[in-house]
């Protein structure tokens, strides 16, 4: 980590870990020359908070070629004798950074139980042993854009097309008379998918595409595009996600563009480290813009798998992206 000398620790020592997006107050983060002095002496490494908020945000970085994901600190004699794994955020008055909520300008539609949100994707570094070594996996590029979902849902005996962001169902026309960008995804894909899966299932009541909208005006990475684009991430039928082979087959049949595939094969920690960083494959590097790397990767078993935590799907985010 950037703030603690490696020689301060040896294998087996207990330490306090503050992950990226932790908000540290001055009485914790400042050094001895700051007023007030703090415990960690890391204030120069923190990102400032908007709107004059007090404190700073821990961020990932790459230092001397090594990825750094947070701050660690030794325990002091006056600290409680915590067990390993104890959440000490309340003790240190540490909160998590949350970006300001997006203003949807009154275009939210009533939610529908069958039009479910996308699965949560946990960070690989929090669950490094969730996928056993050797499991057949696919690794795709994580795109920096907006999550989207569009689907066909059986509502009181009639099929209804619905669209929205990952958590909010949106009206097709918002309060200003503009069509929502989440409705720009071709609805014929949904009709085709409904027909396709109807031949394979006895009863269908929902078909949902989950994808990413990206390009100009979406985020700070445009991928060399002159207009917005879309890539498919997942398909859910009756609330269940289809496996990668079926998803790839369907995407090919109906010309639905998939997120870029970076690797397919046996899972290993070395593979994760190899593919987390690197250039985006969505465009040539000379067209990518100021930041030419990838946001990170998403890892899923080839065959859909669940665990005690739910669906097995992980992300590994590039330190270069976080530090950009």
TAPEQUI-V392110 format. One record per residue. N is the residue number from 1. PSI is psi in radians with two decimals (none if undefined). OMEGA is omega in whole degrees, -180 to 180 (NA if undefined). Layout:
n=<N:N>
psi=<PSI:PSI>
omega=<OMEGA:OMEGA>
//
This chain:
n=<1:2:3:4:5:6:7:8:9:10:11:12:13:14:15:16:17:18:19:20:21:22:23:24:25:26:27:28:29:30:31:32:33:34:35:36:37:38:39:40:41:42:43:44:45:46:47:48:49:50:51:52:53:54:55:56:57:58:59:60:61:62:63:64:65:66:67:68:69:70:71:72:73:74:75:76:77:78:79:80:81:82:83:84:85:86:87:88:89:90:91:92:93:94:95:96:97:98:99:100:101:102:103:104:105:106:107:108:109:110:111:112:113:114:115:116:117:118:119:120:121:122:123:124:125:126:127:128:129:130:131:132:133:134:135:136:137:138:139:140:141:142:143:144:145:146:147:148:149:150:151:152:153:154:155:156:157:158:159:160:161:162:163:164:165:166:167:168:169:170:171:172:173:174:175:176:177:178:179:180:181:182:183:184:185:186:187:188:189:190:191:192:193:194:195:196:197:198:199:200:201:202:203:204:205:206:207:208:209:210:211:212:213:214:215:216:217:218:219:220:221:222:223:224:225:226:227:228:229:230:231:232:233:234:235:236:237:238:239:240:241:242:243:244:245:246:247:248:249:250:251:252:253:254:255:256:257:258:259:260:261:262:263:264:265:266:267:268:269:270:271:272:273:274:275:276:277:278:279:280:281:282:283:284:285:286:287:288:289:290:291:292:293:294:295:296:297:298:299:300:301:302:303:304:305:306:307:308:309:310:311:312:313:314:315:316:317:318:319:320:321:322:323:324>
psi=<2.77:-0.36:-0.20:2.26:2.39:-0.57:-0.24:-0.24:2.65:2.80:2.28:-0.24:2.48:2.53:2.89:2.28:2.20:1.85:2.93:2.54:0.12:2.36:2.07:2.29:2.76:-0.64:-0.21:-0.71:-0.49:2.76:-3.13:-0.40:-0.10:2.80:2.04:2.72:2.63:-2.96:-0.60:-0.57:0.69:0.19:-0.54:-0.24:-0.09:2.67:2.44:2.74:2.61:2.87:0.57:0.29:2.50:2.41:-3.07:2.82:2.25:2.33:2.72:2.76:2.91:2.09:2.15:0.66:0.05:2.35:2.34:2.16:1.21:-2.94:2.36:2.66:2.57:2.73:2.51:2.78:-0.57:-0.11:2.62:2.75:1.29:2.56:2.63:2.31:-0.05:2.36:1.98:0.26:-0.72:-0.66:-0.72:0.09:0.76:2.30:3.00:2.39:2.26:2.20:2.69:2.46:2.52:2.36:1.95:-0.01:0.75:0.28:0.25:2.40:2.78:2.35:2.79:2.33:-0.53:-0.28:1.27:2.76:2.87:2.69:2.55:2.43:1.99:2.73:2.29:-0.64:-0.33:-0.37:1.03:-0.28:0.20:-0.67:2.04:2.55:2.41:-0.20:2.40:2.09:2.89:2.47:2.13:2.75:2.32:2.12:2.43:1.67:-2.44:2.24:2.47:2.76:2.45:2.38:3.00:2.19:2.37:1.96:1.91:0.76:-0.04:2.53:2.29:2.25:2.34:2.63:2.77:-3.06:-3.00:-0.51:-0.26:2.16:2.37:2.56:2.62:-0.72:2.17:-3.07:-0.28:0.17:0.22:2.52:2.32:2.46:-0.41:-0.25:-0.01:-0.26:2.33:2.11:-0.30:-0.46:-0.76:-0.77:-0.75:-0.74:-0.68:-0.81:-0.74:-0.88:-0.35:-0.49:-0.35:-0.33:2.58:-0.68:2.21:2.32:-0.13:2.42:2.08:2.28:2.29:2.23:-2.94:2.25:2.29:2.92:-2.85:2.35:0.05:-0.99:-2.93:0.07:2.15:-0.18:0.56:0.28:2.64:-0.26:2.89:2.63:3.08:2.48:2.43:2.36:-0.88:2.80:2.31:2.29:2.13:0.67:-0.01:2.32:2.39:2.70:2.92:-0.71:-0.74:-0.70:-0.75:-0.68:-0.81:-0.76:-0.67:-0.69:-0.67:0.28:0.78:2.10:2.26:2.76:2.60:2.30:2.17:-0.53:2.47:2.12:-2.76:2.39:2.47:2.76:-0.59:-0.64:-0.72:-0.82:-0.61:-0.68:-0.20:-0.77:2.85:3.05:2.66:2.57:0.12:-0.31:2.92:2.58:-0.54:-0.18:-0.06:-0.44:-2.84:-0.79:2.11:0.01:-3.04:2.69:-0.62:-2.66:2.81:2.34:2.18:2.50:2.57:-0.73:2.25:2.32:2.52:2.77:-3.00:-0.35:-0.09:-2.59:2.40:1.84:2.28:2.72:2.61:2.04:2.38:2.34:-0.56:-0.69:-0.79:-0.53:0.06:none>
omega=<-171:-168:-176:178:-178:-178:179:-175:169:-177:179:178:170:176:175:-176:175:-175:175:-178:169:176:-179:178:-176:-178:175:-169:-173:176:-176:-179:180:176:-3:177:-180:-175:-168:-177:-176:-173:-179:-178:-175:175:-179:180:-177:173:175:-179:-179:178:180:-175:174:-179:174:-179:171:-176:-178:176:-177:178:179:-178:173:-175:171:-178:178:173:177:-179:-178:179:173:179:-176:169:176:-180:180:175:-177:-177:-180:180:-179:180:180:176:-180:177:174:180:178:-179:179:178:-177:171:173:-176:178:177:178:178:178:-174:-179:178:-169:178:179:-180:174:179:-179:179:-180:-176:175:-178:-174:-177:-177:178:-179:176:178:177:177:-175:167:177:-180:178:176:-175:179:-178:178:174:179:173:175:-175:176:-175:178:-175:-179:175:179:179:-180:176:180:180:178:175:-175:-176:-174:172:-175:171:180:177:-176:-174:179:177:180:178:-180:178:180:177:-180:178:-174:-180:178:175:-178:179:179:179:178:178:-177:-177:177:178:-174:-176:178:-178:179:175:174:174:-175:171:173:-176:-179:172:-176:-179:-176:176:-179:177:-177:174:-174:175:177:-176:174:176:-177:179:-175:171:179:177:-174:173:176:177:-177:177:-179:180:-180:179:-173:-178:179:179:180:179:-178:180:178:-179:-173:175:176:-177:179:171:-174:175:180:-175:171:-177:-176:-179:172:178:179:179:178:-179:-178:-172:-179:179:179:-179:173:177:-180:178:175:-175:-179:178:-170:-176:-176:177:-173:-177:177:178:-179:-177:172:-175:176:171:178:175:-179:-174:174:177:177:-180:-177:-179:179:176:-175:173:172:-172:-178:175:178:178:-178:-178:-170:NA>
//
